[in-house]
Amino acid sequence: MLAANSGISTKNLPEAENRGYGISTTRRMLVDGMSGQYMMVSGDTVYVNTKAGSGYFELPYGIRFEGTIIALRIPYWNDEFEYVNYIE
């Protein structure tokens, strides 16, 4: 989860472009640019990122999600957001 949220590709395919920026760029655009909220749940770990802060949290023993969920709270409008500021 740390790798995915830091812009490191988890595919590692020699014949593919292993950019790995999709999740991290989307998260930065949402939180930093639009003042939205981001949450990723995978296995027994949750990652939350908001303007107020970010952090990784372990779910209580016995609670585990097989797979990955990414939840986004996208604000209705933000006049100051410029997507070109996040193009890599």
PyMOL Python script that loads the backbone (N, CA, C, O; Angstrom):
from pymol import cmd

cmd.read_pdbstr("""\
ATOM      1  N   MET A   1       0.824  -1.179   0.000  1.00  0.00           N
ATOM      2  CA  MET A   1       0.000   0.000   0.000  1.00  0.00           C
ATOM      3  C   MET A   1       0.874   1.251   0.000  1.00  0.00           C
ATOM      4  O   MET A   1       0.555   2.229  -0.676  1.00  0.00           O
ATOM      5  N   LEU A   2       1.943   1.227   0.732  1.00  0.00           N
ATOM      6  CA  LEU A   2       2.858   2.370   0.767  1.00  0.00           C
ATOM      7  C   LEU A   2       3.425   2.636  -0.629  1.00  0.00           C
ATOM      8  O   LEU A   2       3.502   3.790  -1.050  1.00  0.00           O
ATOM      9  N   ALA A   3       3.820   1.592  -1.345  1.00  0.00           N
ATOM     10  CA  ALA A   3       4.376   1.759  -2.692  1.00  0.00           C
ATOM     11  C   ALA A   3       3.345   2.368  -3.635  1.00  0.00           C
ATOM     12  O   ALA A   3       3.658   3.300  -4.375  1.00  0.00           O
ATOM     13  N   ALA A   4       2.132   1.856  -3.614  1.00  0.00           N
ATOM     14  CA  ALA A   4       1.084   2.353  -4.510  1.00  0.00           C
ATOM     15  C   ALA A   4       0.778   3.819  -4.263  1.00  0.00           C
ATOM     16  O   ALA A   4       0.560   4.566  -5.217  1.00  0.00           O
ATOM     17  N   ASN A   5       0.756   4.248  -3.015  1.00  0.00           N
ATOM     18  CA  ASN A   5       0.434   5.630  -2.687  1.00  0.00           C
ATOM     19  C   ASN A   5       1.632   6.564  -2.823  1.00  0.00           C
ATOM     20  O   ASN A   5       1.491   7.778  -2.680  1.00  0.00           O
ATOM     21  N   SER A   6       2.810   6.005  -3.098  1.00  0.00           N
ATOM     22  CA  SER A   6       4.020   6.813  -3.269  1.00  0.00           C
ATOM     23  C   SER A   6       4.449   6.936  -4.723  1.00  0.00           C
ATOM     24  O   SER A   6       5.479   7.546  -5.009  1.00  0.00           O
ATOM     25  N   GLY A   7       3.674   6.366  -5.653  1.00  0.00           N
ATOM     26  CA  GLY A   7       3.998   6.468  -7.068  1.00  0.00           C
ATOM     27  C   GLY A   7       4.912   5.377  -7.583  1.00  0.00           C
ATOM     28  O   GLY A   7       5.526   5.541  -8.637  1.00  0.00           O
ATOM     29  N   ILE A   8       5.021   4.266  -6.869  1.00  0.00           N
ATOM     30  CA  ILE A   8       5.848   3.144  -7.303  1.00  0.00           C
ATOM     31  C   ILE A   8       4.935   2.084  -7.892  1.00  0.00           C
ATOM     32  O   ILE A   8       3.987   1.644  -7.242  1.00  0.00           O
ATOM     33  N   SER A   9       5.221   1.670  -9.132  1.00  0.00           N
ATOM     34  CA  SER A   9       4.399   0.666  -9.789  1.00  0.00           C
ATOM     35  C   SER A   9       4.585  -0.685  -9.116  1.00  0.00           C
ATOM     36  O   SER A   9       5.703  -1.072  -8.776  1.00  0.00           O
ATOM     37  N   THR A  10       3.484  -1.396  -8.927  1.00  0.00           N
ATOM     38  CA  THR A  10       3.555  -2.734  -8.339  1.00  0.00           C
ATOM     39  C   THR A  10       3.542  -3.808  -9.423  1.00  0.00           C
ATOM     40  O   THR A  10       3.666  -4.993  -9.112  1.00  0.00           O
ATOM     41  N   LYS A  11       3.395  -3.416 -10.694  1.00  0.00           N
ATOM     42  CA  LYS A  11       3.332  -4.394 -11.782  1.00  0.00           C
ATOM     43  C   LYS A  11       4.705  -4.931 -12.144  1.00  0.00           C
ATOM     44  O   LYS A  11       4.868  -6.139 -12.317  1.00  0.00           O
ATOM     45  N   ASN A  12       5.702  -4.051 -12.260  1.00  0.00           N
ATOM     46  CA  ASN A  12       7.076  -4.441 -12.566  1.00  0.00           C
ATOM     47  C   ASN A  12       7.160  -5.367 -13.778  1.00  0.00           C
ATOM     48  O   ASN A  12       7.770  -6.434 -13.713  1.00  0.00           O
ATOM     49  N   LEU A  13       6.541  -4.947 -14.885  1.00  0.00           N
ATOM     50  CA  LEU A  13       6.583  -5.725 -16.115  1.00  0.00           C
ATOM     51  C   LEU A  13       7.655  -5.149 -17.040  1.00  0.00           C
ATOM     52  O   LEU A  13       7.585  -3.973 -17.398  1.00  0.00           O
ATOM     53  N   PRO A  14       8.646  -5.954 -17.433  1.00  0.00           N
ATOM     54  CA  PRO A  14       9.751  -5.435 -18.248  1.00  0.00           C
ATOM     55  C   PRO A  14       9.292  -4.832 -19.578  1.00  0.00           C
ATOM     56  O   PRO A  14       9.885  -3.861 -20.048  1.00  0.00           O
ATOM     57  N   GLU A  15       8.242  -5.393 -20.193  1.00  0.00           N
ATOM     58  CA  GLU A  15       7.796  -4.923 -21.499  1.00  0.00           C
ATOM     59  C   GLU A  15       6.792  -3.765 -21.400  1.00  0.00           C
ATOM     60  O   GLU A  15       6.342  -3.252 -22.425  1.00  0.00           O
ATOM     61  N   ALA A  16       6.444  -3.360 -20.198  1.00  0.00           N
ATOM     62  CA  ALA A  16       5.444  -2.304 -20.000  1.00  0.00           C
ATOM     63  C   ALA A  16       6.094  -1.039 -19.445  1.00  0.00           C
ATOM     64  O   ALA A  16       7.189  -1.072 -18.883  1.00  0.00           O
ATOM     65  N   GLU A  17       5.389   0.067 -19.620  1.00  0.00           N
ATOM     66  CA  GLU A  17       5.831   1.327 -19.031  1.00  0.00           C
ATOM     67  C   GLU A  17       5.434   1.315 -17.559  1.00  0.00           C
ATOM     68  O   GLU A  17       4.255   1.470 -17.240  1.00  0.00           O
ATOM     69  N   ASN A  18       6.383   1.137 -16.673  1.00  0.00           N
ATOM     70  CA  ASN A  18       6.108   0.986 -15.245  1.00  0.00           C
ATOM     71  C   ASN A  18       6.095   2.333 -14.533  1.00  0.00           C
ATOM     72  O   ASN A  18       6.888   2.555 -13.619  1.00  0.00           O
ATOM     73  N   ARG A  19       5.204   3.231 -14.940  1.00  0.00           N
ATOM     74  CA  ARG A  19       5.168   4.567 -14.365  1.00  0.00           C
ATOM     75  C   ARG A  19       4.722   4.555 -12.915  1.00  0.00           C
ATOM     76  O   ARG A  19       5.442   5.031 -12.037  1.00  0.00           O
ATOM     77  N   GLY A  20       3.538   4.012 -12.659  1.00  0.00           N
ATOM     78  CA  GLY A  20       3.053   3.957 -11.296  1.00  0.00           C
ATOM     79  C   GLY A  20       2.601   5.285 -10.725  1.00  0.00           C
ATOM     80  O   GLY A  20       2.580   5.436  -9.504  1.00  0.00           O
ATOM     81  N   TYR A  21       2.235   6.259 -11.555  1.00  0.00           N
ATOM     82  CA  TYR A  21       1.836   7.569 -11.055  1.00  0.00           C
ATOM     83  C   TYR A  21       0.328   7.736 -10.909  1.00  0.00           C
ATOM     84  O   TYR A  21      -0.108   8.724 -10.318  1.00  0.00           O
ATOM     85  N   GLY A  22      -0.469   6.835 -11.411  1.00  0.00           N
ATOM     86  CA  GLY A  22      -1.914   7.011 -11.441  1.00  0.00           C
ATOM     87  C   GLY A  22      -2.540   7.268 -10.084  1.00  0.00           C
ATOM     88  O   GLY A  22      -3.273   8.243  -9.914  1.00  0.00           O
ATOM     89  N   ILE A  23      -2.264   6.417  -9.125  1.00  0.00           N
ATOM     90  CA  ILE A  23      -2.855   6.557  -7.797  1.00  0.00           C
ATOM     91  C   ILE A  23      -2.296   7.774  -7.079  1.00  0.00           C
ATOM     92  O   ILE A  23      -3.056   8.563  -6.518  1.00  0.00           O
ATOM     93  N   SER A  24      -0.987   7.937  -7.086  1.00  0.00           N
ATOM     94  CA  SER A  24      -0.394   9.054  -6.330  1.00  0.00           C
ATOM     95  C   SER A  24      -0.763  10.412  -6.927  1.00  0.00           C
ATOM     96  O   SER A  24      -1.005  11.365  -6.187  1.00  0.00           O
ATOM     97  N   THR A  25      -0.808  10.509  -8.257  1.00  0.00           N
ATOM     98  CA  THR A  25      -1.183  11.778  -8.886  1.00  0.00           C
ATOM     99  C   THR A  25      -2.650  12.090  -8.636  1.00  0.00           C
ATOM    100  O   THR A  25      -2.999  13.230  -8.330  1.00  0.00           O
ATOM    101  N   THR A  26      -3.503  11.095  -8.764  1.00  0.00           N
ATOM    102  CA  THR A  26      -4.931  11.289  -8.496  1.00  0.00           C
ATOM    103  C   THR A  26      -5.142  11.749  -7.058  1.00  0.00           C
ATOM    104  O   THR A  26      -5.930  12.659  -6.800  1.00  0.00           O
ATOM    105  N   ARG A  27      -4.441  11.121  -6.129  1.00  0.00           N
ATOM    106  CA  ARG A  27      -4.561  11.480  -4.713  1.00  0.00           C
ATOM    107  C   ARG A  27      -4.115  12.926  -4.476  1.00  0.00           C
ATOM    108  O   ARG A  27      -4.794  13.675  -3.775  1.00  0.00           O
ATOM    109  N   ARG A  28      -2.988  13.319  -5.053  1.00  0.00           N
ATOM    110  CA  ARG A  28      -2.502  14.701  -4.893  1.00  0.00           C
ATOM    111  C   ARG A  28      -3.464  15.711  -5.509  1.00  0.00           C
ATOM    112  O   ARG A  28      -3.741  16.753  -4.916  1.00  0.00           O
ATOM    113  N   MET A  29      -3.973  15.398  -6.704  1.00  0.00           N
ATOM    114  CA  MET A  29      -4.936  16.296  -7.349  1.00  0.00           C
ATOM    115  C   MET A  29      -6.176  16.478  -6.482  1.00  0.00           C
ATOM    116  O   MET A  29      -6.663  17.592  -6.295  1.00  0.00           O
ATOM    117  N   LEU A  30      -6.669  15.378  -5.965  1.00  0.00           N
ATOM    118  CA  LEU A  30      -7.881  15.409  -5.160  1.00  0.00           C
ATOM    119  C   LEU A  30      -7.677  16.157  -3.845  1.00  0.00           C
ATOM    120  O   LEU A  30      -8.433  17.076  -3.529  1.00  0.00           O
ATOM    121  N   VAL A  31      -6.660  15.766  -3.081  1.00  0.00           N
ATOM    122  CA  VAL A  31      -6.457  16.323  -1.737  1.00  0.00           C
ATOM    123  C   VAL A  31      -5.819  17.713  -1.783  1.00  0.00           C
ATOM    124  O   VAL A  31      -6.346  18.657  -1.194  1.00  0.00           O
ATOM    125  N   ASP A  32      -4.694  17.841  -2.476  1.00  0.00           N
ATOM    126  CA  ASP A  32      -3.980  19.122  -2.498  1.00  0.00           C
ATOM    127  C   ASP A  32      -4.655  20.151  -3.402  1.00  0.00           C
ATOM    128  O   ASP A  32      -4.748  21.328  -3.052  1.00  0.00           O
ATOM    129  N   GLY A  33      -5.125  19.701  -4.566  1.00  0.00           N
ATOM    130  CA  GLY A  33      -5.686  20.630  -5.528  1.00  0.00           C
ATOM    131  C   GLY A  33      -7.149  20.970  -5.316  1.00  0.00           C
ATOM    132  O   GLY A  33      -7.563  22.113  -5.510  1.00  0.00           O
ATOM    133  N   MET A  34      -7.938  19.969  -4.914  1.00  0.00           N
ATOM    134  CA  MET A  34      -9.385  20.171  -4.818  1.00  0.00           C
ATOM    135  C   MET A  34      -9.910  20.176  -3.384  1.00  0.00           C
ATOM    136  O   MET A  34     -11.103  20.384  -3.166  1.00  0.00           O
ATOM    137  N   SER A  35      -9.038  19.949  -2.410  1.00  0.00           N
ATOM    138  CA  SER A  35      -9.417  19.848  -0.994  1.00  0.00           C
ATOM    139  C   SER A  35     -10.433  18.725  -0.753  1.00  0.00           C
ATOM    140  O   SER A  35     -11.336  18.846   0.074  1.00  0.00           O
ATOM    141  N   GLY A  36     -10.258  17.638  -1.496  1.00  0.00           N
ATOM    142  CA  GLY A  36     -11.110  16.467  -1.314  1.00  0.00           C
ATOM    143  C   GLY A  36     -10.520  15.515  -0.288  1.00  0.00           C
ATOM    144  O   GLY A  36      -9.582  15.864   0.429  1.00  0.00           O
ATOM    145  N   GLN A  37     -11.078  14.301  -0.221  1.00  0.00           N
ATOM    146  CA  GLN A  37     -10.612  13.294   0.731  1.00  0.00           C
ATOM    147  C   GLN A  37     -10.403  11.973   0.009  1.00  0.00           C
ATOM    148  O   GLN A  37     -11.130  11.647  -0.930  1.00  0.00           O
ATOM    149  N   TYR A  38      -9.395  11.205   0.457  1.00  0.00           N
ATOM    150  CA  TYR A  38      -8.981   9.963  -0.189  1.00  0.00           C
ATOM    151  C   TYR A  38      -8.829   8.878   0.868  1.00  0.00           C
ATOM    152  O   TYR A  38      -8.289   9.115   1.949  1.00  0.00           O
ATOM    153  N   MET A  39      -9.316   7.680   0.538  1.00  0.00           N
ATOM    154  CA  MET A  39      -9.132   6.550   1.446  1.00  0.00           C
ATOM    155  C   MET A  39      -8.906   5.290   0.625  1.00  0.00           C
ATOM    156  O   MET A  39      -9.605   5.044  -0.358  1.00  0.00           O
ATOM    157  N   MET A  40      -7.916   4.488   1.041  1.00  0.00           N
ATOM    158  CA  MET A  40      -7.639   3.195   0.417  1.00  0.00           C
ATOM    159  C   MET A  40      -7.685   2.129   1.504  1.00  0.00           C
ATOM    160  O   MET A  40      -7.089   2.280   2.571  1.00  0.00           O
ATOM    161  N   VAL A  41      -8.404   1.049   1.213  1.00  0.00           N
ATOM    162  CA  VAL A  41      -8.491  -0.090   2.125  1.00  0.00           C
ATOM    163  C   VAL A  41      -8.015  -1.320   1.375  1.00  0.00           C
ATOM    164  O   VAL A  41      -8.498  -1.603   0.278  1.00  0.00           O
ATOM    165  N   SER A  42      -7.073  -2.055   1.953  1.00  0.00           N
ATOM    166  CA  SER A  42      -6.578  -3.282   1.350  1.00  0.00           C
ATOM    167  C   SER A  42      -6.057  -4.191   2.457  1.00  0.00           C
ATOM    168  O   SER A  42      -5.259  -3.778   3.299  1.00  0.00           O
ATOM    169  N   GLY A  43      -6.518  -5.424   2.439  1.00  0.00           N
ATOM    170  CA  GLY A  43      -6.110  -6.356   3.493  1.00  0.00           C
ATOM    171  C   GLY A  43      -6.579  -5.861   4.838  1.00  0.00           C
ATOM    172  O   GLY A  43      -7.772  -5.627   5.037  1.00  0.00           O
ATOM    173  N   ASP A  44      -5.651  -5.698   5.767  1.00  0.00           N
ATOM    174  CA  ASP A  44      -6.014  -5.223   7.105  1.00  0.00           C
ATOM    175  C   ASP A  44      -5.510  -3.799   7.356  1.00  0.00           C
ATOM    176  O   ASP A  44      -5.349  -3.382   8.503  1.00  0.00           O
ATOM    177  N   THR A  45      -5.260  -3.052   6.256  1.00  0.00           N
ATOM    178  CA  THR A  45      -4.699  -1.710   6.371  1.00  0.00           C
ATOM    179  C   THR A  45      -5.583  -0.679   5.682  1.00  0.00           C
ATOM    180  O   THR A  45      -6.168  -0.945   4.632  1.00  0.00           O
ATOM    181  N   VAL A  46      -5.670   0.506   6.292  1.00  0.00           N
ATOM    182  CA  VAL A  46      -6.416   1.636   5.723  1.00  0.00           C
ATOM    183  C   VAL A  46      -5.454   2.812   5.632  1.00  0.00           C
ATOM    184  O   VAL A  46      -4.710   3.091   6.572  1.00  0.00           O
ATOM    185  N   TYR A  47      -5.476   3.501   4.489  1.00  0.00           N
ATOM    186  CA  TYR A  47      -4.707   4.739   4.330  1.00  0.00           C
ATOM    187  C   TYR A  47      -5.703   5.861   4.080  1.00  0.00           C
ATOM    188  O   TYR A  47      -6.567   5.743   3.210  1.00  0.00           O
ATOM    189  N   VAL A  48      -5.589   6.940   4.832  1.00  0.00           N
ATOM    190  CA  VAL A  48      -6.467   8.094   4.708  1.00  0.00           C
ATOM    191  C   VAL A  48      -5.614   9.328   4.453  1.00  0.00           C
ATOM    192  O   VAL A  48      -4.583   9.522   5.098  1.00  0.00           O
ATOM    193  N   ASN A  49      -6.050  10.166   3.505  1.00  0.00           N
ATOM    194  CA  ASN A  49      -5.336  11.413   3.196  1.00  0.00           C
ATOM    195  C   ASN A  49      -6.362  12.524   2.999  1.00  0.00           C
ATOM    196  O   ASN A  49      -7.224  12.444   2.124  1.00  0.00           O
ATOM    197  N   THR A  50      -6.252  13.567   3.833  1.00  0.00           N
ATOM    198  CA  THR A  50      -7.112  14.746   3.746  1.00  0.00           C
ATOM    199  C   THR A  50      -6.238  15.972   3.963  1.00  0.00           C
ATOM    200  O   THR A  50      -5.054  15.840   4.274  1.00  0.00           O
ATOM    201  N   LYS A  51      -6.803  17.157   3.805  1.00  0.00           N
ATOM    202  CA  LYS A  51      -6.055  18.388   4.082  1.00  0.00           C
ATOM    203  C   LYS A  51      -5.608  18.439   5.548  1.00  0.00           C
ATOM    204  O   LYS A  51      -4.596  19.061   5.870  1.00  0.00           O
ATOM    205  N   ALA A  52      -6.362  17.789   6.426  1.00  0.00           N
ATOM    206  CA  ALA A  52      -6.032  17.796   7.856  1.00  0.00           C
ATOM    207  C   ALA A  52      -4.849  16.889   8.192  1.00  0.00           C
ATOM    208  O   ALA A  52      -4.239  17.036   9.251  1.00  0.00           O
ATOM    209  N   GLY A  53      -4.521  15.950   7.297  1.00  0.00           N
ATOM    210  CA  GLY A  53      -3.411  15.046   7.552  1.00  0.00           C
ATOM    211  C   GLY A  53      -3.609  13.714   6.859  1.00  0.00           C
ATOM    212  O   GLY A  53      -4.592  13.503   6.149  1.00  0.00           O
ATOM    213  N   SER A  54      -2.657  12.819   7.076  1.00  0.00           N
ATOM    214  CA  SER A  54      -2.737  11.500   6.464  1.00  0.00           C
ATOM    215  C   SER A  54      -2.119  10.468   7.394  1.00  0.00           C
ATOM    216  O   SER A  54      -1.343  10.801   8.291  1.00  0.00           O
ATOM    217  N   GLY A  55      -2.478   9.210   7.164  1.00  0.00           N
ATOM    218  CA  GLY A  55      -1.896   8.162   7.980  1.00  0.00           C
ATOM    219  C   GLY A  55      -2.381   6.781   7.600  1.00  0.00           C
ATOM    220  O   GLY A  55      -3.398   6.622   6.925  1.00  0.00           O
ATOM    221  N   TYR A  56      -1.634   5.786   8.045  1.00  0.00           N
ATOM    222  CA  TYR A  56      -1.962   4.383   7.848  1.00  0.00           C
ATOM    223  C   TYR A  56      -2.506   3.838   9.156  1.00  0.00           C
ATOM    224  O   TYR A  56      -1.999   4.154  10.233  1.00  0.00           O
ATOM    225  N   PHE A  57      -3.539   3.020   9.052  1.00  0.00           N
ATOM    226  CA  PHE A  57      -4.183   2.454  10.231  1.00  0.00           C
ATOM    227  C   PHE A  57      -4.410   0.966  10.019  1.00  0.00           C
ATOM    228  O   PHE A  57      -4.771   0.537   8.923  1.00  0.00           O
ATOM    229  N   GLU A  58      -4.201   0.189  11.057  1.00  0.00           N
ATOM    230  CA  GLU A  58      -4.449  -1.246  10.992  1.00  0.00           C
ATOM    231  C   GLU A  58      -5.857  -1.527  11.499  1.00  0.00           C
ATOM    232  O   GLU A  58      -6.271  -1.013  12.539  1.00  0.00           O
ATOM    233  N   LEU A  59      -6.586  -2.349  10.750  1.00  0.00           N
ATOM    234  CA  LEU A  59      -7.930  -2.733  11.170  1.00  0.00           C
ATOM    235  C   LEU A  59      -7.838  -3.679  12.365  1.00  0.00           C
ATOM    236  O   LEU A  59      -6.822  -4.349  12.548  1.00  0.00           O
ATOM    237  N   PRO A  60      -8.891  -3.736  13.179  1.00  0.00           N
ATOM    238  CA  PRO A  60      -8.880  -4.644  14.333  1.00  0.00           C
ATOM    239  C   PRO A  60      -8.671  -6.100  13.903  1.00  0.00           C
ATOM    240  O   PRO A  60      -9.010  -6.487  12.784  1.00  0.00           O
ATOM    241  N   TYR A  61      -8.116  -6.886  14.803  1.00  0.00           N
ATOM    242  CA  TYR A  61      -7.826  -8.298  14.534  1.00  0.00           C
ATOM    243  C   TYR A  61      -9.080  -9.009  14.015  1.00  0.00           C
ATOM    244  O   TYR A  61     -10.170  -8.864  14.568  1.00  0.00           O
ATOM    245  N   GLY A  62      -8.898  -9.772  12.948  1.00  0.00           N
ATOM    246  CA  GLY A  62      -9.998 -10.543  12.379  1.00  0.00           C
ATOM    247  C   GLY A  62     -10.779  -9.812  11.294  1.00  0.00           C
ATOM    248  O   GLY A  62     -11.582 -10.429  10.594  1.00  0.00           O
ATOM    249  N   ILE A  63     -10.558  -8.515  11.145  1.00  0.00           N
ATOM    250  CA  ILE A  63     -11.232  -7.762  10.091  1.00  0.00           C
ATOM    251  C   ILE A  63     -10.237  -7.560   8.960  1.00  0.00           C
ATOM    252  O   ILE A  63      -9.179  -6.960   9.147  1.00  0.00           O
ATOM    253  N   ARG A  64     -10.587  -8.069   7.786  1.00  0.00           N
ATOM    254  CA  ARG A  64      -9.673  -8.044   6.651  1.00  0.00           C
ATOM    255  C   ARG A  64     -10.483  -7.963   5.363  1.00  0.00           C
ATOM    256  O   ARG A  64     -11.511  -8.628   5.229  1.00  0.00           O
ATOM    257  N   PHE A  65     -10.025  -7.155   4.425  1.00  0.00           N
ATOM    258  CA  PHE A  65     -10.683  -7.047   3.134  1.00  0.00           C
ATOM    259  C   PHE A  65      -9.772  -7.642   2.070  1.00  0.00           C
ATOM    260  O   PHE A  65      -8.654  -7.169   1.870  1.00  0.00           O
ATOM    261  N   GLU A  66     -10.242  -8.663   1.398  1.00  0.00           N
ATOM    262  CA  GLU A  66      -9.468  -9.281   0.320  1.00  0.00           C
ATOM    263  C   GLU A  66      -9.741  -8.499  -0.963  1.00  0.00           C
ATOM    264  O   GLU A  66     -10.826  -8.583  -1.537  1.00  0.00           O
ATOM    265  N   GLY A  67      -8.764  -7.755  -1.390  1.00  0.00           N
ATOM    266  CA  GLY A  67      -8.905  -6.869  -2.534  1.00  0.00           C
ATOM    267  C   GLY A  67      -8.570  -5.457  -2.113  1.00  0.00           C
ATOM    268  O   GLY A  67      -7.990  -5.242  -1.049  1.00  0.00           O
ATOM    269  N   THR A  68      -8.933  -4.494  -2.941  1.00  0.00           N
ATOM    270  CA  THR A  68      -8.636  -3.099  -2.643  1.00  0.00           C
ATOM    271  C   THR A  68      -9.834  -2.230  -2.953  1.00  0.00           C
ATOM    272  O   THR A  68     -10.481  -2.388  -3.988  1.00  0.00           O
ATOM    273  N   ILE A  69     -10.125  -1.314  -2.052  1.00  0.00           N
ATOM    274  CA  ILE A  69     -11.164  -0.313  -2.264  1.00  0.00           C
ATOM    275  C   ILE A  69     -10.497   1.052  -2.186  1.00  0.00           C
ATOM    276  O   ILE A  69      -9.718   1.316  -1.271  1.00  0.00           O
ATOM    277  N   ILE A  70     -10.802   1.917  -3.146  1.00  0.00           N
ATOM    278  CA  ILE A  70     -10.357   3.307  -3.087  1.00  0.00           C
ATOM    279  C   ILE A  70     -11.616   4.167  -3.076  1.00  0.00           C
ATOM    280  O   ILE A  70     -12.438   4.094  -3.989  1.00  0.00           O
ATOM    281  N   ALA A  71     -11.756   4.980  -2.033  1.00  0.00           N
ATOM    282  CA  ALA A  71     -12.917   5.860  -1.897  1.00  0.00           C
ATOM    283  C   ALA A  71     -12.447   7.307  -2.017  1.00  0.00           C
ATOM    284  O   ALA A  71     -11.457   7.701  -1.401  1.00  0.00           O
ATOM    285  N   LEU A  72     -13.162   8.086  -2.810  1.00  0.00           N
ATOM    286  CA  LEU A  72     -12.824   9.483  -3.048  1.00  0.00           C
ATOM    287  C   LEU A  72     -14.004  10.363  -2.681  1.00  0.00           C
ATOM    288  O   LEU A  72     -15.136  10.094  -3.084  1.00  0.00           O
ATOM    289  N   ARG A  73     -13.743  11.411  -1.920  1.00  0.00           N
ATOM    290  CA  ARG A  73     -14.753  12.441  -1.695  1.00  0.00           C
ATOM    291  C   ARG A  73     -14.347  13.620  -2.558  1.00  0.00           C
ATOM    292  O   ARG A  73     -13.404  14.346  -2.244  1.00  0.00           O
ATOM    293  N   ILE A  74     -15.077  13.800  -3.657  1.00  0.00           N
ATOM    294  CA  ILE A  74     -14.751  14.823  -4.641  1.00  0.00           C
ATOM    295  C   ILE A  74     -15.652  16.032  -4.397  1.00  0.00           C
ATOM    296  O   ILE A  74     -16.874  15.918  -4.488  1.00  0.00           O
ATOM    297  N   PRO A  75     -15.063  17.181  -4.089  1.00  0.00           N
ATOM    298  CA  PRO A  75     -15.874  18.377  -3.866  1.00  0.00           C
ATOM    299  C   PRO A  75     -16.655  18.743  -5.125  1.00  0.00           C
ATOM    300  O   PRO A  75     -16.216  18.480  -6.245  1.00  0.00           O
ATOM    301  N   TYR A  76     -17.802  19.346  -4.923  1.00  0.00           N
ATOM    302  CA  TYR A  76     -18.656  19.720  -6.045  1.00  0.00           C
ATOM    303  C   TYR A  76     -17.984  20.744  -6.948  1.00  0.00           C
ATOM    304  O   TYR A  76     -18.110  20.670  -8.170  1.00  0.00           O
ATOM    305  N   TRP A  77     -17.278  21.691  -6.363  1.00  0.00           N
ATOM    306  CA  TRP A  77     -16.665  22.751  -7.173  1.00  0.00           C
ATOM    307  C   TRP A  77     -15.464  23.345  -6.449  1.00  0.00           C
ATOM    308  O   TRP A  77     -15.476  23.503  -5.228  1.00  0.00           O
ATOM    309  N   ASN A  78     -14.429  23.670  -7.213  1.00  0.00           N
ATOM    310  CA  ASN A  78     -13.256  24.340  -6.662  1.00  0.00           C
ATOM    311  C   ASN A  78     -12.685  25.240  -7.757  1.00  0.00           C
ATOM    312  O   ASN A  78     -12.024  24.754  -8.674  1.00  0.00           O
ATOM    313  N   ASP A  79     -12.932  26.528  -7.671  1.00  0.00           N
ATOM    314  CA  ASP A  79     -12.498  27.486  -8.698  1.00  0.00           C
ATOM    315  C   ASP A  79     -10.986  27.575  -8.831  1.00  0.00           C
ATOM    316  O   ASP A  79     -10.491  27.967  -9.887  1.00  0.00           O
ATOM    317  N   GLU A  80     -10.244  27.224  -7.797  1.00  0.00           N
ATOM    318  CA  GLU A  80      -8.791  27.376  -7.805  1.00  0.00           C
ATOM    319  C   GLU A  80      -8.055  26.173  -8.394  1.00  0.00           C
ATOM    320  O   GLU A  80      -6.849  26.254  -8.624  1.00  0.00           O
ATOM    321  N   PHE A  81      -8.750  25.059  -8.645  1.00  0.00           N
ATOM    322  CA  PHE A  81      -8.100  23.842  -9.122  1.00  0.00           C
ATOM    323  C   PHE A  81      -7.671  23.971 -10.581  1.00  0.00           C
ATOM    324  O   PHE A  81      -8.464  24.364 -11.437  1.00  0.00           O
ATOM    325  N   GLU A  82      -6.409  23.635 -10.857  1.00  0.00           N
ATOM    326  CA  GLU A  82      -5.865  23.612 -12.217  1.00  0.00           C
ATOM    327  C   GLU A  82      -5.184  22.257 -12.426  1.00  0.00           C
ATOM    328  O   GLU A  82      -4.114  22.008 -11.871  1.00  0.00           O
ATOM    329  N   TYR A  83      -5.798  21.388 -13.220  1.00  0.00           N
ATOM    330  CA  TYR A  83      -5.252  20.050 -13.404  1.00  0.00           C
ATOM    331  C   TYR A  83      -3.846  20.069 -14.018  1.00  0.00           C
ATOM    332  O   TYR A  83      -3.066  19.147 -13.780  1.00  0.00           O
ATOM    333  N   VAL A  84      -3.517  21.082 -14.790  1.00  0.00           N
ATOM    334  CA  VAL A  84      -2.191  21.142 -15.424  1.00  0.00           C
ATOM    335  C   VAL A  84      -1.067  21.238 -14.407  1.00  0.00           C
ATOM    336  O   VAL A  84       0.083  20.949 -14.736  1.00  0.00           O
ATOM    337  N   ASN A  85      -1.372  21.636 -13.186  1.00  0.00           N
ATOM    338  CA  ASN A  85      -0.355  21.693 -12.134  1.00  0.00           C
ATOM    339  C   ASN A  85       0.083  20.306 -11.677  1.00  0.00           C
ATOM    340  O   ASN A  85       1.056  20.185 -10.933  1.00  0.00           O
ATOM    341  N   TYR A  86      -0.621  19.253 -12.111  1.00  0.00           N
ATOM    342  CA  TYR A  86      -0.330  17.898 -11.643  1.00  0.00           C
ATOM    343  C   TYR A  86       0.118  16.961 -12.766  1.00  0.00           C
ATOM    344  O   TYR A  86       0.278  15.761 -12.540  1.00  0.00           O
ATOM    345  N   ILE A  87       0.319  17.485 -13.952  1.00  0.00           N
ATOM    346  CA  ILE A  87       0.780  16.659 -15.071  1.00  0.00           C
ATOM    347  C   ILE A  87       2.245  16.317 -14.857  1.00  0.00           C
ATOM    348  O   ILE A  87       3.068  17.192 -14.589  1.00  0.00           O
ATOM    349  N   GLU A  88       2.562  15.020 -14.979  1.00  0.00           N
ATOM    350  CA  GLU A  88       3.939  14.572 -14.767  1.00  0.00           C
ATOM    351  C   GLU A  88       4.559  14.093 -16.060  1.00  0.00           C
ATOM    352  O   GLU A  88       5.718  13.678 -16.073  1.00  0.00           O
TER     353      GLU A  88
END
""", "prot")
cmd.dss("prot")
cmd.show_as("cartoon", "prot")
cmd.util.cbc("prot")
cmd.orient("prot")
